[in-house]
Amino acid sequence: MYEAARGMGDDEIIQKASAEEWILITNDKGFGEKVYRQRRPHKGVVLLRREDERASNKIEMLRRLLDKYSDRVAGSFVVVTERRVRFARA
C-alpha cells in the first residue's frame, strides 16, 4: 500500500485499509488516535514503537509478533516495542 498511499491523508489510508481488509502496519501514532480514540473501523493496526527505525529491525519485530500472536492481530490495535506487545480491541 505504500506506493498507493503517497499523497493520501491518514483518514483515506485507514478507510482504504479497512475497505480492502488489510492490517495496517505503521510507526505513526496518528493511526492509533484514529482507531483507538476515534473508533474508526479497521481490520487491525500494528503500531511499531522502536528507537532504531531500520527496516531490518522492523522486520524482525514483525516476525516475532507473528510467530507468537498471529491469531490475535486481526481486528486488534497492537503496540509493539522492544520489550513488550500490547493488544487492545478498538
Long-range contacts (C-beta under 8 A, 24 or more apart in sequence): 10-34, 11-40, 14-40, 14-42, 15-40, 17-42, 17-43, 18-42, 18-43, 23-73, 23-74, 25-62, 27-53, 27-58, 32-77, 32-79, 35-77, 35-90, 36-77, 36-88, 36-90, 39-90, 42-75, 42-77, 42-90, 43-74, 43-75, 44-73, 44-74, 44-75, 44-76, 44-77, 44-78, 45-76, 45-77, 45-78, 45-90, 46-73, 46-78, 46-80, 47-77, 47-78, 47-79, 47-80, 48-80, 49-79, 49-80, 49-81, 50-80, 50-81, 50-82, 51-82
